Amino acid sequence: MKIAFLTSGGIAPCLSASIGRLTESYLKKFSDVEIIGYLNGYKGLLSGDKISFPKSILKNIDKFYQFGGSPIGNSRVKLTNIEDCILKGYVKKGEIPIEVAANQLVKDRINILHTIGGDDTNLTAADLSLYLEKKNYNLTVVGLPKTIDNDVHPIAQTMGAWTAAEQGAIFFENIVNENTTFERQLIIHEIMGRHCGWLAAATALEYRKRLKKINFIPEIKILKKKWDVHSLLLPEEKICIDEECNRLNKVMDKYDCVNVFLSEGAGVDTIIKETKKSGESILHDAFGHVRLDELNPGKWFANTLGKRLNAKKILVQKSGYFSRSSKANKLDLQLIFEIADYAVKSAIEGNSGVVGWDQENSNKLSCINFTRIKGGKPFDISLNWYKEMMDEIKTI
């Protein structure tokens, strides 16, 4: 039996731990198993660039859980985007990427492929499985859901998201002290979340929990409310700039600062319209997503809010790379172990799909059919913890 691992897309605080747990499970259960990892995601699969996992690695398996990132590397490759694959040199002109990838799997005699990534990664794997099935080659593909955005439908919780929220809170715990350096200061904490505001909301929740453990000194105006989250902007919420600025001006006047937690997808439609009006083009990646780094939502909100709040100093700080590069925390490790163990079970039984807690099946841990997997799941703003937090923020 030959197993292959592949991690793809942006990194998250779960990749190294997932590889470690899968490796541990297979090597302990099967004496005849052979494991390889394709290097740098689908790029490695296209080129045949891979590494073997020797059985001796078991003695160092705990070390996988001490690292962030991916031990076998990542890349953003869409196999169905033929032009992009040719342009980047992953395949030659005239070659079809999905055929090249499928042929490599056959050449390497892979029986089980584990893909660790978001919806794009796992749906590409499903296409590979279907392609090989038509060629009478039986390949079981079991995906593990990785994204700090926590936006894969119908999966309740994706691996790495809890850690990213915790790390984002730690990041801002330091950044917020910049508010002591200047009068009327605006800090925009930009948090990843293209379509889904879960990470921004969860980061704010975690940060405010940590804030409660700090002893403030009200006698000299070192106040909890000055260090608090004053505004939380999400893609799922309608943003009325006039109303928000009226409220935040009162905060600025009282505490000499405003702290905004911004999900990077918030207000993007408005920003795109204004960008197009100015004659600038909107850039997209290989998956057709708007390149948010170039669109720069944080800068747009900094300019818009800064003027209205008469801010004397403005900082835009992005916690994304800091948060997603961490090793998995204890809560995520528990989730990773449960998902990885079930992924091995599903693969051995010959069931393809993506493993996760299925929100459409009583939150049961399941191997969910690829046809049901979709990205861009919105954050549920009706959740009690979110509504309570927003009520508290709006009364500061």
C-alpha positions, 0 to 999 in steps of 0.5 A: 500500500502506497500513501501520498500527502499533499498540502496546498494553498496558504499555510495554516497552523495545522499542516505539520501536525496533520502530516505528523498524525497521518504518518504516525497512524499509518506507520503504527497500523501497517507494516507494509505501508510506503509513504511519500509527500509531494513537495510544494503542493500540486507543483510537486505532483506535476513535476514528480518532486517528492520525498519518502517518509522512512519508518525511522521517522516514528521516533521523531513524530512528536516534533511534527507537532512543534512546528508551523508551516508545512514540512513538505511545502505549499503552492497555489496551483489550479490544475484546471487553469491550463494557461497559468500552469504553462505560464509558471512553467509547471507543464509544457505547452500542449500538456493538460495539467490534470492529465500530467498530475494523474499520470504521475500518481499512476507512475508512483503507484499511489493507492491513497492520496491525502490532500490537506487544504481548503475547498480549492485543494480538495475539489482539485483532488476530487477531479483527479480521482474522477479522472483516474476512475475513468481510466480504470485506476482506483485512487482513494482521495481523502481530504483534510479541511485546512483554512484559518478562514473557517469557511468550508461548507458544510464543515463546522470547524476547519483545522488551524482556525482556532490557533489563528484566532488566538495568535491574532489576539496575541499580535494585537495585544502588543500592537495596541500599545502604540496607542500610547505614542500619539494623540487621536490615533487610529489602529486598523487591525486587518485580519484574513477572511476573504468571504467570511468574518469568522476569524476576525470575530473569533480574534476579537473574542479571544483578544477581549478574553485576554484583556479581562486578565490584565490589571489596568490602572484607572487612576492614571487613565490606563483604562480597559476601554482604551485597550478594547476593540471599538469596532468590528467590521465583517463581510456579513454585516452591512457597514454604514460609514456615517453611523460608525463614524458618529459612534467612533468619534465619541470613542476617539474624543473620550479615549484619544484612540480607536481600535478597529478589527477589520476582516479583509473581505469587509466592504470589498464590493464598495472598494472595487467599485471605487477602484474601477471608477478611478480607472485602476484595474482589479487583479485576480489570482489563478483561482479567480479571486480578487488579489486583496493585497493589491486592493488593500482594504486596510488602507481604504478603511484607514483613509476613509475612517481617518478623515472622518475621525480627524485621526492624527496618526493612523496604523494599519497592521496585518496579523495574517502571516503571523497568525497562520504561521504558528504551530497548532495550539492544544485545541487545534491539535485535538481537532487535527488528531480526530480528523486525521484518525478518521481520514485514515479510517475512511481511506482504508475503507476506500471512501473518498471525500473530505473529513470534518464535523458535518453541520448538515448531519448533526455535526457528526464526524464524517467523510463528506462527499466532494460534491457537497464541499464548497468554499466561502461559507459565511460566518453566522452572525446570529450566534449568541457569543457574537451578538453579545460581544457586538452589543458590548463593543457598541456601548463602549 
